[in-house]
């Protein structure tokens, strides 16, 4: 069985910009490119899992999301094809949920399709929705501190012992070599 990493986009790989729709506003977070390359070298399959409610709210189109993703891939120096799969959940928060985190549906589908070992998989993100998706899917959850949010905002007693916390993606990846 394989190992996989499910990565949130905004606040995890790139700076969080509310309702990001302009590729010119895409800026990598420090260490993101190196961290992804290290994960690949360690044999992890990469999955991008991002909520983009601006589509469901009518603020921008899926074309804008794809343009921002393409800019991110260019900045990362990693081709889009290096991601085993990409899930863009366009639902607005009040719409029926198909893939919108915290739904574990995408993670479950990828575990089955790619024959992943859930105990060798991580959901990494900067919001409680990211963490909850990982917990509900039965994989490890990693909370990346988002400098635009108060530290630990939204985490509660249900997360104690279930969630690892790191200042950024690179710090988490660096820890994999020491565990």
HELIX and SHEET records of a PDB file:
HELIX    1   1 UNK A   23  UNK A   25  5                                   3    
HELIX    2   2 UNK A   32  UNK A   41  1                                  10    
HELIX    3   3 UNK A   53  UNK A   56  1                                   4    
HELIX    4   4 UNK A   62  UNK A   76  1                                  15    
HELIX    5   5 UNK A   80  UNK A   82  5                                   3    
HELIX    6   6 UNK A  105  UNK A  113  1                                   9    
HELIX    7   7 UNK A  128  UNK A  137  1                                  10    
HELIX    8   8 UNK A  157  UNK A  159  5                                   3    
HELIX    9   9 UNK A  169  UNK A  176  1                                   8    
SHEET    1   A 6 UNK A  83  UNK A  89  0                                        
SHEET    2   A 6 UNK A  44  UNK A  51  1                                        
SHEET    3   A 6 UNK A   2  UNK A   7  1                                        
SHEET    4   A 6 UNK A 116  UNK A 125  1                                        
SHEET    5   A 6 UNK A 140  UNK A 144  1                                        
SHEET    6   A 6 UNK A 163  UNK A 166  1                                        
END                                                                             
